[in-house]
C-alpha cells in the first residue's frame, strides 16, 4: 500500500495532465483544426506506398 502523500501527489499529477490535454483539445476544436488535421494525416498515410512484407 502506498503512503497517502504519494497517492495525493499521483492524483494531483493526473489532474494536471488531464487539464492540460483538455486545454489542447479545446484549443484545437475551437480553431477548427481537429477534423481537418486528422483527415489530412489519414489521407497522407493512406497514400504512402506499402512496405514490402518481411521475409
Backbone as a chain_set.jsonl record, in Angstrom:
{"seq": "XXXXXXXXXXXXXXXXXXXXXXXXXXXXXXXXXXXXXXXXXXXXXXXXXXXXXXX", "coords": {"N": [[0.848, -1.184, 0.0], [0.504, 2.23, -0.766], [1.922, 5.236, 0.622], [-0.182, 7.903, 1.878], [0.676, 10.449, 1.014], [1.987, 9.951, -1.384], [-0.126, 8.988, -2.974], [-1.766, 11.277, -3.03], [-0.096, 13.063, -4.411], [0.13, 11.676, -6.822], [-2.527, 11.69, -7.828], [-2.889, 14.44, -8.077], [-1.024, 15.019, -10.048], [-2.121, 13.55, -12.187], [-4.531, 14.941, -12.526], [-3.498, 17.437, -13.325], [-2.236, 16.803, -15.791], [-4.453, 15.84, -17.237], [-6.013, 18.164, -17.329], [-4.329, 19.793, -18.867], [-4.291, 18.375, -21.314], [-6.991, 18.608, -21.954], [-7.192, 21.376, -22.376], [-5.624, 21.577, -24.69], [-7.189, 20.067, -26.469], [-9.561, 21.604, -26.485], [-8.593, 24.03, -27.558], [-7.766, 23.168, -30.091], [-10.204, 22.239, -31.149], [-11.711, 24.605, -31.116], [-10.295, 26.105, -32.913], [-10.903, 24.865, -35.202], [-9.344, 22.9, -36.304], [-9.138, 20.24, -35.68], [-10.632, 17.992, -36.984], [-9.941, 18.419, -39.658], [-7.129, 18.307, -39.625], [-6.767, 15.68, -38.721], [-7.967, 14.259, -40.806], [-6.325, 14.98, -42.957], [-3.904, 13.867, -42.13], [-4.582, 11.147, -42.1], [-5.178, 10.74, -44.825], [-2.66, 11.278, -45.967], [-1.227, 9.174, -44.874], [-2.54, 6.97, -46.0], [-1.873, 7.297, -48.645], [0.75, 6.64, -48.839], [3.222, 4.415, -50.169], [2.957, 0.866, -49.814], [4.936, -0.962, -47.567], [7.343, -3.54, -48.273], [6.618, -6.979, -47.552], [7.977, -8.587, -44.679], [10.665, -10.934, -44.95]], "CA": [[0.0, 0.0, 0.0], [1.276, 3.463, -0.894], [1.626, 6.268, 1.614], [-1.169, 8.875, 1.399], [1.32, 11.56, 0.322], [2.238, 9.501, -2.747], [-1.41, 8.96, -3.682], [-2.191, 12.664, -3.25], [0.744, 13.598, -5.478], [-0.222, 10.982, -8.062], [-3.808, 12.206, -8.318], [-2.687, 15.836, -8.479], [-0.348, 14.961, -11.343], [-3.087, 13.093, -13.187], [-5.435, 16.067, -12.775], [-2.764, 18.462, -14.088], [-2.063, 16.329, -17.169], [-5.779, 15.798, -17.865], [-6.39, 19.554, -17.603], [-3.5, 20.255, -19.98], [-4.803, 17.743, -22.543], [-8.294, 19.202, -22.235], [-6.95, 22.691, -22.977], [-5.168, 21.352, -26.062], [-8.351, 19.632, -27.25], [-10.452, 22.758, -26.652], [-7.962, 24.968, -28.478], [-7.812, 22.567, -31.424], [-11.593, 22.221, -31.601], [-12.142, 25.979, -31.365], [-9.59, 26.599, -34.094], [-11.432, 24.142, -36.35], [-8.265, 22.138, -36.906], [-9.17, 18.839, -35.27], [-11.048, 17.041, -38.005], [-9.177, 18.65, -40.885], [-5.776, 17.79, -39.43], [-6.85, 14.227, -38.664], [-8.267, 13.764, -42.15], [-5.135, 15.161, -43.781], [-2.915, 12.876, -41.706], [-5.052, 9.845, -42.569], [-5.009, 10.706, -46.272], [-1.226, 11.157, -46.241], [-0.829, 7.809, -44.504], [-3.098, 6.027, -46.968], [-1.244, 7.499, -49.943], [2.119, 6.137, -48.826], [3.321, 3.061, -50.714], [3.064, -0.177, -48.816], [6.292, -1.507, -47.437], [7.34, -4.96, -48.604], [6.436, -7.902, -46.431], [9.256, -9.142, -44.209], [10.933, -12.299, -45.427]], "C": [[0.891, 1.244, 0.0], [0.936, 4.429, 0.227], [0.645, 7.288, 1.04], [-0.547, 10.038, 0.634], [1.586, 11.196, -1.139], [0.946, 9.523, -3.561], [-1.909, 10.374, -3.975], [-1.4, 13.292, -4.392], [0.404, 12.983, -6.826], [-1.502, 11.571, -8.648], [-3.688, 13.66, -8.755], [-2.004, 15.886, -9.844], [-1.282, 14.546, -12.463], [-4.062, 14.216, -13.53], [-4.763, 17.142, -13.612], [-2.624, 18.055, -15.555], [-3.401, 16.311, -17.896], [-6.244, 17.214, -18.217], [-5.619, 20.116, -18.788], [-4.007, 19.675, -21.299], [-6.168, 18.307, -22.929], [-8.143, 20.578, -22.867], [-6.477, 22.558, -24.42], [-6.351, 20.967, -26.946], [-9.305, 20.787, -27.5], [-9.893, 23.752, -27.653], [-8.043, 24.456, -29.908], [-9.233, 22.594, -31.975], [-12.074, 23.626, -31.942], [-11.487, 26.562, -32.603], [-10.094, 25.901, -35.361], [-10.396, 23.27, -37.028], [-8.374, 20.633, -36.651], [-9.491, 17.869, -36.378], [-10.223, 17.194, -39.273], [-7.766, 18.072, -40.754], [-5.793, 16.273, -39.398], [-7.101, 13.647, -40.04], [-7.049, 13.875, -43.049], [-4.072, 14.139, -43.417], [-3.308, 11.482, -42.186], [-4.84, 9.723, -44.07], [-3.533, 10.545, -46.635], [-0.737, 9.751, -45.934], [-1.311, 6.805, -45.555], [-2.434, 6.146, -48.333], [0.195, 7.003, -49.983], [2.151, 4.732, -49.429], [3.479, 2.042, -49.587], [4.487, -0.676, -48.761], [6.246, -3.004, -47.751], [7.203, -5.818, -47.365], [7.801, -8.431, -45.988], [9.441, -10.578, -44.688], [11.365, -13.199, -44.312]], "O": [[1.909, 1.289, 0.691], [-0.19, 4.447, 0.726], [0.641, 7.517, -0.169], [-1.162, 10.564, -0.294], [1.43, 12.033, -2.028], [0.92, 10.012, -4.69], [-2.422, 10.633, -5.064], [-1.97, 13.976, -5.243], [0.388, 13.671, -7.847], [-1.55, 11.91, -9.83], [-4.335, 14.064, -9.721], [-2.363, 16.701, -10.694], [-1.248, 15.114, -13.554], [-4.384, 14.42, -14.7], [-5.385, 17.702, -14.515], [-2.863, 18.862, -16.453], [-3.479, 16.724, -19.053], [-6.807, 17.432, -19.289], [-6.181, 20.83, -19.618], [-4.137, 20.397, -22.287], [-6.461, 18.463, -24.115], [-8.88, 20.918, -23.792], [-6.883, 23.34, -25.28], [-6.495, 21.488, -28.052], [-9.81, 20.939, -28.613], [-10.625, 24.263, -28.5], [-8.35, 25.212, -30.829], [-9.441, 22.933, -33.14], [-12.765, 23.821, -32.942], [-12.065, 27.421, -33.268], [-9.748, 26.307, -36.471], [-10.545, 22.931, -38.202], [-7.748, 19.843, -37.358], [-8.678, 16.994, -36.68], [-9.847, 16.199, -39.893], [-7.272, 17.42, -41.674], [-4.92, 15.637, -39.988], [-6.5, 12.635, -40.401], [-6.767, 12.961, -43.824], [-3.405, 13.599, -44.3], [-2.451, 10.718, -42.632], [-4.365, 8.688, -44.538], [-3.196, 9.758, -47.519], [0.085, 9.205, -46.669], [-0.571, 5.902, -45.947], [-2.435, 5.184, -49.101], [0.799, 6.953, -51.054], [1.223, 3.948, -49.23], [4.064, 2.333, -48.544], [5.159, -0.798, -49.785], [5.229, -3.658, -47.521], [7.618, -5.434, -46.272], [8.673, -8.692, -46.817], [8.477, -11.333, -44.811], [11.63, -14.38, -44.539]]}, "num_chains": 1, "name": "protein.A"}
